[in-house]
Each structure stands twice: as C-alpha cells, then as structure tokens.
Amino acid sequence: MSNITNTSTDPVTPYLVLAEGISDGGSGAIEAMEKRGQTELVNSDRLPTDTGSSDEAFLALGFTFGDPDPSDPLFRPASLPPGWKRQASDHDIWSYLVDEFGRRRVAIFYKAAFYDRRAFMRIDTAD
C-alpha cells in the first residue's frame, strides 16, 4: 500500500500548487491537493492518530495500530477489522470505513492542504 504525502513538509507540494494554480486558478490547486490526499488515504495502510479520546473503542472493534509515523505524526499504520474496507466520499476531505455489509462505521476527516493539514477519525453511530 502507498503512503500519504505529508504536504506540509513535502518539497514538491509548493510547485504542484503553483503549476495547478497557473493552469486552473488558485482554488483548483487546493481542490486537486485535497483529492490527491483522499486518494492516498483510501489506498494506504494508514489511519489518523487522532481518534477523539483513546483507541479502546477501535481496538474492541478489531483494529490494530502501529506507532505514529515519525515523518508524519498525523498517521500510523493500521489494520481494519475483517471484511471492512476504505471508501472515498464525494467530498474530498471525508472518507469512510465500511463494514462487511457496506455500512459506514468510521468517518475519517483528512484535510490535505499544506497550509492547514489535519486528520482525525470517529466511530460513526448513525447506522
């Protein structure tokens, strides 16, 4: 699985924003960065370190977590419960973990913009 680009420290990011900004305007560059971030997240083996409180509720569901990535402390390696998978939403800063029945069980917020980069996840109790 791929890693998630740390846009706040990646030396290439400013050049991508500049090039995309020239070609399609400033907001298009940020939107493209957010979309790349979502794609990287759903294709990675990483999840946010911020779970709102403790990891206990996630561990009880069957998650396993590694240590935070030293080069990107927003994320850490993680495995999902059996049958669960990652799913992008139609909004680039929100993704989900769905169970084996396709129910959204975890909401993940990831804002990949280099100037305000943040990530967290919360158990979704709507279903």
A tleap script that builds the chain and sets N, CA, C and O, in Angstrom:
source leaprc.protein.ff14SB
mol = sequence {
  NMET SER ASN ILE THR ASN THR SER THR ASP
  PRO VAL THR PRO TYR LEU VAL LEU ALA GLU
  GLY ILE SER ASP GLY GLY SER GLY ALA ILE
  GLU ALA MET GLU LYS ARG GLY GLN THR GLU
  LEU VAL ASN SER ASP ARG LEU PRO THR ASP
  THR GLY SER SER ASP GLU ALA PHE LEU ALA
  LEU GLY PHE THR PHE GLY ASP PRO ASP PRO
  SER ASP PRO LEU PHE ARG PRO ALA SER LEU
  PRO PRO GLY TRP LYS ARG GLN ALA SER ASP
  HIE ASP ILE TRP SER TYR LEU VAL ASP GLU
  PHE GLY ARG ARG ARG VAL ALA ILE PHE TYR
  LYS ALA ALA PHE TYR ASP ARG ARG ALA PHE
  MET ARG ILE ASP THR ALA CASP
}
set mol.1.N position { 0.846 -1.189 0.000 }
set mol.1.CA position { 0.000 0.000 0.000 }
set mol.1.C position { 0.882 1.239 0.000 }
set mol.1.O position { 2.030 1.197 0.443 }
set mol.2.N position { 0.350 2.316 -0.488 }
set mol.2.CA position { 1.131 3.543 -0.580 }
set mol.2.C position { 1.032 4.366 0.699 }
set mol.2.O position { 0.154 4.159 1.536 }
set mol.3.N position { 1.943 5.284 0.814 }
set mol.3.CA position { 1.935 6.209 1.940 }
set mol.3.C position { 1.137 7.453 1.589 }
set mol.3.O position { 0.713 7.643 0.450 }
set mol.4.N position { 0.944 8.288 2.590 }
set mol.4.CA position { 0.231 9.542 2.423 }
set mol.4.C position { 1.276 10.654 2.401 }
set mol.4.O position { 2.124 10.727 3.290 }
set mol.5.N position { 1.220 11.508 1.400 }
set mol.5.CA position { 2.183 12.595 1.278 }
set mol.5.C position { 1.960 13.619 2.376 }
set mol.5.O position { 0.845 14.106 2.566 }
set mol.6.N position { 3.018 13.941 3.094 }
set mol.6.CA position { 2.944 14.999 4.097 }
set mol.6.C position { 3.109 16.325 3.365 }
set mol.6.O position { 4.229 16.791 3.158 }
set mol.7.N position { 1.999 16.925 2.977 }
set mol.7.CA position { 2.039 18.139 2.170 }
set mol.7.C position { 2.631 19.328 2.907 }
set mol.7.O position { 3.051 20.297 2.276 }
set mol.8.N position { 2.670 19.269 4.241 }
set mol.8.CA position { 3.238 20.390 4.994 }
set mol.8.C position { 4.764 20.381 4.986 }
set mol.8.O position { 5.383 21.401 5.289 }
set mol.9.N position { 5.383 19.244 4.643 }
set mol.9.CA position { 6.847 19.170 4.600 }
set mol.9.C position { 7.393 18.729 3.246 }
set mol.9.O position { 8.602 18.791 3.022 }
set mol.10.N position { 6.531 18.289 2.349 }
set mol.10.CA position { 6.962 17.793 1.039 }
set mol.10.C position { 7.502 18.945 0.191 }
set mol.10.O position { 6.784 19.920 -0.033 }
set mol.11.N position { 8.749 18.860 -0.286 }
set mol.11.CA position { 9.311 19.969 -1.064 }
set mol.11.C position { 8.668 20.156 -2.439 }
set mol.11.O position { 8.809 21.224 -3.035 }
set mol.12.N position { 7.974 19.155 -2.949 }
set mol.12.CA position { 7.347 19.250 -4.270 }
set mol.12.C position { 5.995 19.962 -4.208 }
set mol.12.O position { 5.569 20.559 -5.197 }
set mol.13.N position { 5.319 19.909 -3.067 }
set mol.13.CA position { 3.964 20.451 -2.938 }
set mol.13.C position { 3.836 21.901 -3.396 }
set mol.13.O position { 2.915 22.197 -4.157 }
set mol.14.N position { 4.702 22.817 -2.980 }
set mol.14.CA position { 4.531 24.208 -3.441 }
set mol.14.C position { 4.573 24.347 -4.965 }
set mol.14.O position { 3.864 25.177 -5.534 }
set mol.15.N position { 5.397 23.540 -5.620 }
set mol.15.CA position { 5.482 23.597 -7.079 }
set mol.15.C position { 4.219 23.058 -7.741 }
set mol.15.O position { 3.773 23.582 -8.761 }
set mol.16.N position { 3.646 22.007 -7.155 }
set mol.16.CA position { 2.384 21.483 -7.683 }
set mol.16.C position { 1.275 22.517 -7.558 }
set mol.16.O position { 0.495 22.719 -8.489 }
set mol.17.N position { 1.209 23.173 -6.399 }
set mol.17.CA position { 0.180 24.189 -6.177 }
set mol.17.C position { 0.368 25.335 -7.164 }
set mol.17.O position { -0.605 25.822 -7.738 }
set mol.18.N position { 1.606 25.767 -7.366 }
set mol.18.CA position { 1.883 26.845 -8.310 }
set mol.18.C position { 1.478 26.445 -9.726 }
set mol.18.O position { 0.797 27.209 -10.411 }
set mol.19.N position { 1.884 25.266 -10.170 }
set mol.19.CA position { 1.568 24.816 -11.526 }
set mol.19.C position { 0.065 24.671 -11.726 }
set mol.19.O position { -0.470 25.103 -12.746 }
set mol.20.N position { -0.613 24.069 -10.763 }
set mol.20.CA position { -2.062 23.898 -10.893 }
set mol.20.C position { -2.777 25.235 -10.786 }
set mol.20.O position { -3.795 25.457 -11.442 }
set mol.21.N position { -2.241 26.128 -9.955 }
set mol.21.CA position { -2.831 27.455 -9.823 }
set mol.21.C position { -2.748 28.247 -11.107 }
set mol.21.O position { -3.678 28.975 -11.455 }
set mol.22.N position { -1.641 28.111 -11.814 }
set mol.22.CA position { -1.476 28.801 -13.090 }
set mol.22.C position { -2.437 28.237 -14.129 }
set mol.22.O position { -3.019 28.981 -14.918 }
set mol.23.N position { -2.599 26.913 -14.123 }
set mol.23.CA position { -3.418 26.289 -15.160 }
set mol.23.C position { -4.918 26.413 -14.928 }
set mol.23.O position { -5.680 26.503 -15.890 }
set mol.24.N position { -5.360 26.419 -13.667 }
set mol.24.CA position { -6.813 26.453 -13.454 }
set mol.24.C position { -7.270 27.338 -12.304 }
set mol.24.O position { -8.406 27.207 -11.849 }
set mol.25.N position { -6.434 28.216 -11.833 }
set mol.25.CA position { -6.828 29.124 -10.762 }
set mol.25.C position { -6.478 28.578 -9.396 }
set mol.25.O position { -6.278 27.373 -9.239 }
set mol.26.N position { -6.404 29.442 -8.416 }
set mol.26.CA position { -5.956 29.080 -7.069 }
set mol.26.C position { -6.792 28.033 -6.372 }
set mol.26.O position { -6.240 27.127 -5.748 }
set mol.27.N position { -8.108 28.130 -6.458 }
set mol.27.CA position { -8.941 27.165 -5.737 }
set mol.27.C position { -8.829 25.773 -6.343 }
set mol.27.O position { -8.941 24.774 -5.632 }
set mol.28.N position { -8.610 25.703 -7.646 }
set mol.28.CA position { -8.457 24.401 -8.296 }
set mol.28.C position { -7.237 23.658 -7.785 }
set mol.28.O position { -7.259 22.433 -7.668 }
set mol.29.N position { -6.177 24.385 -7.482 }
set mol.29.CA position { -4.956 23.758 -6.979 }
set mol.29.C position { -5.193 23.122 -5.613 }
set mol.29.O position { -4.731 22.009 -5.361 }
set mol.30.N position { -5.893 23.804 -4.747 }
set mol.30.CA position { -6.174 23.268 -3.411 }
set mol.30.C position { -7.138 22.089 -3.518 }
set mol.30.O position { -6.964 21.084 -2.830 }
set mol.31.N position { -8.144 22.203 -4.369 }
set mol.31.CA position { -9.088 21.092 -4.557 }
set mol.31.C position { -8.371 19.854 -5.083 }
set mol.31.O position { -8.674 18.738 -4.661 }
set mol.32.N position { -7.431 20.039 -5.994 }
set mol.32.CA position { -6.664 18.900 -6.512 }
set mol.32.C position { -5.816 18.272 -5.415 }
set mol.32.O position { -5.671 17.051 -5.366 }
set mol.33.N position { -5.252 19.100 -4.529 }
set mol.33.CA position { -4.457 18.589 -3.408 }
set mol.33.C position { -5.326 17.772 -2.465 }
set mol.33.O position { -4.910 16.714 -1.994 }
set mol.34.N position { -6.533 18.258 -2.187 }
set mol.34.CA position { -7.459 17.535 -1.310 }
set mol.34.C position { -7.850 16.194 -1.934 }
set mol.34.O position { -7.920 15.183 -1.235 }
set mol.35.N position { -8.101 16.180 -3.232 }
set mol.35.CA position { -8.475 14.935 -3.914 }
set mol.35.C position { -7.323 13.937 -3.882 }
set mol.35.O position { -7.544 12.751 -3.634 }
set mol.36.N position { -6.094 14.400 -4.130 }
set mol.36.CA position { -4.924 13.510 -4.041 }
set mol.36.C position { -4.791 12.945 -2.633 }
set mol.36.O position { -4.495 11.764 -2.456 }
set mol.37.N position { -5.013 13.797 -1.627 }
set mol.37.CA position { -4.932 13.343 -0.238 }
set mol.37.C position { -5.944 12.253 0.059 }
set mol.37.O position { -5.611 11.258 0.704 }
set mol.38.N position { -7.176 12.424 -0.401 }
set mol.38.CA position { -8.200 11.408 -0.173 }
set mol.38.C position { -7.828 10.105 -0.876 }
set mol.38.O position { -7.971 9.025 -0.302 }
set mol.39.N position { -7.359 10.203 -2.099 }
set mol.39.CA position { -6.963 9.004 -2.856 }
set mol.39.C position { -5.826 8.279 -2.149 }
set mol.39.O position { -5.852 7.054 -2.029 }
set mol.40.N position { -4.824 9.028 -1.680 }
set mol.40.CA position { -3.716 8.408 -0.954 }
set mol.40.C position { -4.202 7.733 0.321 }
set mol.40.O position { -3.767 6.629 0.647 }
set mol.41.N position { -5.106 8.397 1.047 }
set mol.41.CA position { -5.625 7.837 2.295 }
set mol.41.C position { -6.352 6.517 2.057 }
set mol.41.O position { -6.074 5.530 2.738 }
set mol.42.N position { -7.270 6.486 1.108 }
set mol.42.CA position { -8.056 5.258 0.911 }
set mol.42.C position { -7.240 4.135 0.275 }
set mol.42.O position { -7.663 2.979 0.304 }
set mol.43.N position { -6.088 4.450 -0.294 }
set mol.43.CA position { -5.217 3.430 -0.877 }
set mol.43.C position { -4.009 3.116 -0.001 }
set mol.43.O position { -3.071 2.458 -0.449 }
set mol.44.N position { -4.028 3.577 1.228 }
set mol.44.CA position { -2.895 3.365 2.129 }
set mol.44.C position { -3.235 2.333 3.205 }
set mol.44.O position { -4.348 1.812 3.262 }
set mol.45.N position { -2.258 2.057 4.042 }
set mol.45.CA position { -2.493 1.223 5.226 }
set mol.45.C position { -2.445 2.097 6.476 }
set mol.45.O position { -2.187 1.599 7.571 }
set mol.46.N position { -2.691 3.401 6.318 }
set mol.46.CA position { -2.600 4.374 7.415 }
set mol.46.C position { -3.973 4.861 7.836 }
set mol.46.O position { -4.911 4.917 7.041 }
set mol.47.N position { -4.065 5.215 9.132 }
set mol.47.CA position { -5.243 5.883 9.667 }
set mol.47.C position { -4.769 7.008 10.569 }
set mol.47.O position { -3.637 6.973 11.053 }
set mol.48.N position { -5.614 8.006 10.806 }
set mol.48.CA position { -5.222 9.115 11.673 }
set mol.48.C position { -4.917 8.658 13.101 }
set mol.48.O position { -5.515 7.705 13.602 }
set mol.49.N position { -3.993 9.343 13.733 }
set mol.49.CA position { -3.674 9.059 15.137 }
set mol.49.C position { -4.724 9.667 16.073 }
set mol.49.O position { -4.912 9.177 17.186 }
set mol.50.N position { -5.403 10.717 15.637 }
set mol.50.CA position { -6.417 11.377 16.455 }
set mol.50.C position { -7.735 10.618 16.328 }
set mol.50.O position { -8.367 10.617 15.272 }
set mol.51.N position { -8.139 9.971 17.424 }
set mol.51.CA position { -9.402 9.228 17.453 }
set mol.51.C position { -10.426 9.890 18.371 }
set mol.51.O position { -11.498 9.331 18.603 }
set mol.52.N position { -10.113 11.060 18.890 }
set mol.52.CA position { -11.047 11.768 19.750 }
set mol.52.C position { -10.832 11.530 21.226 }
set mol.52.O position { -11.094 12.424 22.032 }
set mol.53.N position { -10.368 10.366 21.605 }
set mol.53.CA position { -10.082 10.088 23.010 }
set mol.53.C position { -9.031 8.998 23.074 }
set mol.53.O position { -7.842 9.270 22.907 }
set mol.54.N position { -9.456 7.773 23.314 }
set mol.54.CA position { -8.489 6.678 23.364 }
set mol.54.C position { -8.768 5.721 22.206 }
set mol.54.O position { -9.774 5.834 21.506 }
set mol.55.N position { -7.864 4.799 22.031 }
set mol.55.CA position { -8.011 3.810 20.965 }
set mol.55.C position { -8.901 2.637 21.378 }
set mol.55.O position { -9.210 1.784 20.546 }
set mol.56.N position { -9.312 2.578 22.622 }
set mol.56.CA position { -10.000 1.398 23.147 }
set mol.56.C position { -11.230 0.987 22.335 }
set mol.56.O position { -11.419 -0.200 22.070 }
set mol.57.N position { -12.056 1.933 21.942 }
set mol.57.CA position { -13.268 1.593 21.184 }
set mol.57.C position { -12.903 0.991 19.831 }
set mol.57.O position { -13.586 0.086 19.351 }
set mol.58.N position { -11.829 1.488 19.213 }
set mol.58.CA position { -11.387 0.943 17.926 }
set mol.58.C position { -10.790 -0.451 18.109 }
set mol.58.O position { -11.046 -1.350 17.308 }
set mol.59.N position { -10.001 -0.627 19.155 }
set mol.59.CA position { -9.399 -1.935 19.425 }
set mol.59.C position { -10.480 -2.980 19.689 }
set mol.59.O position { -10.353 -4.130 19.269 }
set mol.60.N position { -11.548 -2.575 20.389 }
set mol.60.CA position { -12.646 -3.501 20.682 }
set mol.60.C position { -13.361 -3.955 19.408 }
set mol.60.O position { -13.937 -5.042 19.374 }
set mol.61.N position { -13.326 -3.125 18.361 }
set mol.61.CA position { -13.945 -3.488 17.081 }
set mol.61.C position { -13.046 -4.384 16.232 }
set mol.61.O position { -13.500 -4.959 15.242 }
set mol.62.N position { -11.768 -4.504 16.616 }
set mol.62.CA position { -10.850 -5.362 15.877 }
set mol.62.C position { -9.745 -4.650 15.130 }
set mol.62.O position { -9.019 -5.283 14.363 }
set mol.63.N position { -9.594 -3.343 15.332 }
set mol.63.CA position { -8.496 -2.606 14.714 }
set mol.63.C position { -7.184 -2.959 15.396 }
set mol.63.O position { -7.171 -3.319 16.574 }
set mol.64.N position { -6.095 -2.860 14.673 }
set mol.64.CA position { -4.759 -2.879 15.265 }
set mol.64.C position { -4.037 -1.641 14.763 }
set mol.64.O position { -4.225 -1.217 13.622 }
set mol.65.N position { -3.211 -1.067 15.626 }
set mol.65.CA position { -2.500 0.162 15.295 }
set mol.65.C position { -1.010 -0.003 15.533 }
set mol.65.O position { -0.589 -0.633 16.503 }
set mol.66.N position { -0.219 0.569 14.639 }
set mol.66.CA position { 1.209 0.675 14.833 }
set mol.66.C position { 1.526 2.024 15.461 }
set mol.66.O position { 0.628 2.792 15.806 }
set mol.67.N position { 2.794 2.295 15.601 }
set mol.67.CA position { 3.232 3.581 16.144 }
set mol.67.C position { 3.036 4.680 15.108 }
set mol.67.O position { 3.075 4.416 13.906 }
set mol.68.N position { 2.824 5.912 15.567 }
set mol.68.CA position { 2.725 7.032 14.625 }
set mol.68.C position { 3.963 7.097 13.731 }
set mol.68.O position { 5.076 6.800 14.164 }
set mol.69.N position { 3.750 7.482 12.503 }
set mol.69.CA position { 4.827 7.611 11.525 }
set mol.69.C position { 5.720 8.780 11.950 }
set mol.69.O position { 5.229 9.903 12.063 }
set mol.70.N position { 7.024 8.549 12.188 }
set mol.70.CA position { 7.891 9.640 12.634 }
set mol.70.C position { 7.980 10.791 11.627 }
set mol.70.O position { 8.195 11.937 12.019 }
set mol.71.N position { 7.818 10.496 10.341 }
set mol.71.CA position { 7.890 11.555 9.338 }
set mol.71.C position { 6.529 12.215 9.085 }
set mol.71.O position { 6.440 13.216 8.375 }
set mol.72.N position { 5.482 11.648 9.669 }
set mol.72.CA position { 4.136 12.190 9.509 }
set mol.72.C position { 3.274 11.754 10.691 }
set mol.72.O position { 2.507 10.799 10.576 }
set mol.73.N position { 3.394 12.446 11.829 }
set mol.73.CA position { 2.702 12.017 13.048 }
set mol.73.C position { 1.174 12.109 13.013 }
set mol.73.O position { 0.518 11.713 13.977 }
set mol.74.N position { 0.597 12.621 11.928 }
set mol.74.CA position { -0.865 12.601 11.800 }
set mol.74.C position { -1.393 11.191 11.572 }
set mol.74.O position { -2.558 10.909 11.850 }
set mol.75.N position { -0.527 10.293 11.062 }
set mol.75.CA position { -0.968 8.967 10.664 }
set mol.75.C position { -0.109 7.868 11.264 }
set mol.75.O position { 1.026 8.092 11.684 }
set mol.76.N position { -0.689 6.664 11.291 }
set mol.76.CA position { 0.019 5.477 11.756 }
set mol.76.C position { -0.476 4.264 10.974 }
set mol.76.O position { -1.599 4.269 10.471 }
set mol.77.N position { 0.344 3.237 10.871 }
set mol.77.CA position { -0.119 2.012 10.223 }
set mol.77.C position { -1.289 1.428 11.014 }
set mol.77.O position { -1.318 1.506 12.242 }
set mol.78.N position { -2.238 0.851 10.310 }
set mol.78.CA position { -3.406 0.274 10.975 }
set mol.78.C position { -3.994 -0.830 10.109 }
set mol.78.O position { -3.944 -0.771 8.880 }
set mol.79.N position { -4.546 -1.826 10.766 }
set mol.79.CA position { -5.306 -2.842 10.037 }
set mol.79.C position { -6.762 -2.730 10.470 }
set mol.79.O position { -7.070 -2.380 11.609 }
set mol.80.N position { -7.637 -3.034 9.536 }
set mol.80.CA position { -9.076 -2.933 9.767 }
set mol.80.C position { -9.631 -4.265 10.256 }
set mol.80.O position { -9.007 -5.310 10.069 }
set mol.81.N position { -10.799 -4.226 10.881 }
set mol.81.CA position { -11.458 -5.488 11.233 }
set mol.81.C position { -11.737 -6.315 9.977 }
set mol.81.O position { -11.855 -5.755 8.887 }
set mol.82.N position { -11.843 -7.622 10.113 }
set mol.82.CA position { -12.100 -8.491 8.947 }
set mol.82.C position { -13.337 -8.048 8.167 }
set mol.82.O position { -14.393 -7.792 8.746 }
set mol.83.N position { -13.187 -7.961 6.837 }
set mol.83.CA position { -14.299 -7.606 5.964 }
set mol.83.C position { -14.511 -6.122 5.760 }
set mol.83.O position { -15.286 -5.727 4.890 }
set mol.84.N position { -13.844 -5.292 6.539 }
set mol.84.CA position { -14.014 -3.851 6.414 }
set mol.84.C position { -13.127 -3.331 5.299 }
set mol.84.O position { -12.108 -3.934 4.965 }
set mol.85.N position { -13.533 -2.188 4.720 }
set mol.85.CA position { -12.708 -1.569 3.689 }
set mol.85.C position { -12.843 -0.048 3.753 }
set mol.85.O position { -13.731 0.498 4.407 }
set mol.86.N position { -11.937 0.601 3.058 }
set mol.86.CA position { -11.914 2.062 2.975 }
set mol.86.C position { -12.770 2.506 1.801 }
set mol.86.O position { -12.871 1.815 0.787 }
set mol.87.N position { -13.388 3.682 1.960 }
set mol.87.CA position { -14.279 4.181 0.917 }
set mol.87.C position { -14.183 5.707 0.855 }
set mol.87.O position { -14.332 6.387 1.871 }
set mol.88.N position { -13.934 6.234 -0.332 }
set mol.88.CA position { -13.940 7.683 -0.533 }
set mol.88.C position { -15.382 8.180 -0.557 }
set mol.88.O position { -16.297 7.435 -0.908 }
set mol.89.N position { -15.576 9.427 -0.188 }
set mol.89.CA position { -16.898 10.041 -0.327 }
set mol.89.C position { -16.853 11.008 -1.502 }
set mol.89.O position { -15.818 11.151 -2.153 }
set mol.90.N position { -17.964 11.668 -1.772 }
set mol.90.CA position { -17.983 12.648 -2.852 }
set mol.90.C position { -17.414 13.992 -2.401 }
set mol.90.O position { -17.331 14.922 -3.204 }
set mol.91.N position { -17.029 14.110 -1.153 }
set mol.91.CA position { -16.359 15.312 -0.635 }
set mol.91.C position { -14.931 14.926 -0.291 }
set mol.91.O position { -14.716 14.008 0.501 }
set mol.92.N position { -13.964 15.599 -0.861 }
set mol.92.CA position { -12.564 15.177 -0.801 }
set mol.92.C position { -11.941 15.139 0.586 }
set mol.92.O position { -10.897 14.509 0.757 }
set mol.93.N position { -12.531 15.779 1.576 }
set mol.93.CA position { -11.923 15.723 2.908 }
set mol.93.C position { -12.574 14.683 3.824 }
set mol.93.O position { -12.154 14.520 4.970 }
set mol.94.N position { -13.582 13.989 3.333 }
set mol.94.CA position { -14.232 12.936 4.123 }
set mol.94.C position { -14.129 11.593 3.422 }
set mol.94.O position { -14.382 11.474 2.223 }
set mol.95.N position { -13.756 10.595 4.191 }
set mol.95.CA position { -13.734 9.209 3.735 }
set mol.95.C position { -14.350 8.362 4.839 }
set mol.95.O position { -14.603 8.843 5.944 }
set mol.96.N position { -14.585 7.101 4.525 }
set mol.96.CA position { -15.249 6.223 5.496 }
set mol.96.C position { -14.599 4.851 5.534 }
set mol.96.O position { -13.941 4.422 4.587 }
set mol.97.N position { -14.801 4.184 6.649 }
set mol.97.CA position { -14.518 2.759 6.763 }
set mol.97.C position { -15.876 2.096 6.832 }
set mol.97.O position { -16.711 2.449 7.665 }
set mol.98.N position { -16.092 1.135 5.953 }
set mol.98.CA position { -17.379 0.444 5.915 }
set mol.98.C position { -17.171 -1.012 6.318 }
set mol.98.O position { -16.130 -1.612 6.050 }
set mol.99.N position { -18.192 -1.560 6.970 }
set mol.99.CA position { -18.092 -2.953 7.417 }
set mol.99.C position { -18.416 -3.911 6.274 }
set mol.99.O position { -18.636 -3.486 5.140 }
set mol.100.N position { -18.445 -5.185 6.576 }
set mol.100.CA position { -18.664 -6.203 5.552 }
set mol.100.C position { -20.041 -6.114 4.900 }
set mol.100.O position { -20.267 -6.732 3.859 }
set mol.101.N position { -20.961 -5.360 5.492 }
set mol.101.CA position { -22.296 -5.169 4.931 }
set mol.101.C position { -22.425 -3.831 4.200 }
set mol.101.O position { -23.506 -3.480 3.729 }
set mol.102.N position { -21.317 -3.084 4.108 }
set mol.102.CA position { -21.325 -1.794 3.431 }
set mol.102.C position { -21.807 -0.639 4.286 }
set mol.102.O position { -22.014 0.462 3.776 }
set mol.103.N position { -21.991 -0.875 5.594 }
set mol.103.CA position { -22.437 0.197 6.496 }
set mol.103.C position { -21.253 1.059 6.898 }
set mol.103.O position { -20.181 0.537 7.208 }
set mol.104.N position { -21.435 2.366 6.897 }
set mol.104.CA position { -20.392 3.274 7.361 }
set mol.104.C position { -20.221 3.103 8.863 }
set mol.104.O position { -21.162 3.281 9.636 }
set mol.105.N position { -19.011 2.757 9.259 }
set mol.105.CA position { -18.748 2.538 10.679 }
set mol.105.C position { -17.794 3.570 11.266 }
set mol.105.O position { -17.836 3.845 12.465 }
set mol.106.N position { -16.926 4.148 10.419 }
set mol.106.CA position { -15.968 5.154 10.881 }
set mol.106.C position { -15.907 6.270 9.841 }
set mol.106.O position { -15.792 6.013 8.643 }
set mol.107.N position { -15.987 7.509 10.319 }
set mol.107.CA position { -15.814 8.677 9.452 }
set mol.107.C position { -14.392 9.195 9.640 }
set mol.107.O position { -13.916 9.331 10.768 }
set mol.108.N position { -13.722 9.481 8.534 }
set mol.108.CA position { -12.345 9.985 8.571 }
set mol.108.C position { -12.310 11.353 7.901 }
set mol.108.O position { -12.733 11.512 6.756 }
set mol.109.N position { -11.805 12.325 8.626 }
set mol.109.CA position { -11.586 13.675 8.094 }
set mol.109.C position { -10.104 13.806 7.801 }
set mol.109.O position { -9.274 13.557 8.675 }
set mol.110.N position { -9.763 14.196 6.580 }
set mol.110.CA position { -8.374 14.474 6.239 }
set mol.110.C position { -8.322 15.671 5.317 }
set mol.110.O position { -8.744 15.604 4.163 }
set mol.111.N position { -7.799 16.765 5.838 }
set mol.111.CA position { -7.594 17.972 5.048 }
set mol.111.C position { -6.134 17.982 4.648 }
set mol.111.O position { -5.258 18.208 5.482 }
set mol.112.N position { -5.872 17.740 3.383 }
set mol.112.CA position { -4.501 17.590 2.887 }
set mol.112.C position { -3.828 18.910 2.543 }
set mol.112.O position { -2.637 18.918 2.232 }
set mol.113.N position { -4.541 20.016 2.586 }
set mol.113.CA position { -3.968 21.315 2.223 }
set mol.113.C position { -2.746 21.620 3.093 }
set mol.113.O position { -2.807 21.537 4.319 }
set mol.114.N position { -1.651 21.968 2.447 }
set mol.114.CA position { -0.382 22.160 3.145 }
set mol.114.C position { -0.446 23.241 4.212 }
set mol.114.O position { 0.308 23.173 5.183 }
set mol.115.N position { -1.305 24.226 4.074 }
set mol.115.CA position { -1.373 25.358 4.998 }
set mol.115.C position { -2.256 25.086 6.216 }
set mol.115.O position { -2.242 25.874 7.161 }
set mol.116.N position { -3.020 23.997 6.221 }
set mol.116.CA position { -3.929 23.695 7.328 }
set mol.116.C position { -4.180 22.195 7.378 }
set mol.116.O position { -5.330 21.756 7.392 }
set mol.117.N position { -3.137 21.427 7.405 }
set mol.117.CA position { -3.235 19.972 7.301 }
set mol.117.C position { -3.693 19.370 8.633 }
set mol.117.O position { -3.085 19.611 9.675 }
set mol.118.N position { -4.779 18.579 8.585 }
set mol.118.CA position { -5.336 17.959 9.788 }
set mol.118.C position { -5.981 16.634 9.430 }
set mol.118.O position { -6.387 16.418 8.289 }
set mol.119.N position { -6.075 15.741 10.423 }
set mol.119.CA position { -6.751 14.462 10.220 }
set mol.119.C position { -7.278 13.944 11.551 }
set mol.119.O position { -6.634 14.093 12.590 }
set mol.120.N position { -8.455 13.336 11.504 }
set mol.120.CA position { -8.998 12.633 12.669 }
set mol.120.C position { -10.001 11.613 12.185 }
set mol.120.O position { -10.442 11.657 11.037 }
set mol.121.N position { -10.360 10.694 13.061 }
set mol.121.CA position { -11.407 9.718 12.733 }
set mol.121.C position { -12.284 9.497 13.961 }
set mol.121.O position { -11.833 9.596 15.103 }
set mol.122.N position { -13.542 9.199 13.688 }
set mol.122.CA position { -14.526 8.987 14.740 }
set mol.122.C position { -15.404 7.800 14.359 }
set mol.122.O position { -15.705 7.588 13.184 }
set mol.123.N position { -15.805 7.042 15.348 }
set mol.123.CA position { -16.757 5.955 15.107 }
set mol.123.C position { -18.092 6.586 14.746 }
set mol.123.O position { -18.561 7.508 15.414 }
set mol.124.N position { -18.692 6.081 13.688 }
set mol.124.CA position { -19.968 6.586 13.188 }
set mol.124.C position { -21.082 5.723 13.765 }
set mol.124.O position { -21.159 4.527 13.483 }
set mol.125.N position { -21.938 6.329 14.566 }
set mol.125.CA position { -23.014 5.576 15.220 }
set mol.125.C position { -24.366 5.809 14.546 }
set mol.125.O position { -25.407 5.476 15.112 }
set mol.126.N position { -24.354 6.382 13.337 }
set mol.126.CA position { -25.620 6.694 12.655 }
set mol.126.C position { -26.382 5.446 12.240 }
set mol.126.O position { -27.613 5.461 12.234 }
set mol.127.N position { -25.694 4.369 11.894 }
set mol.127.CA position { -26.386 3.137 11.445 }
set mol.127.C position { -26.782 2.278 12.602 }
set mol.127.O position { -27.368 1.213 12.408 }
savepdb mol mol.pdb
quit
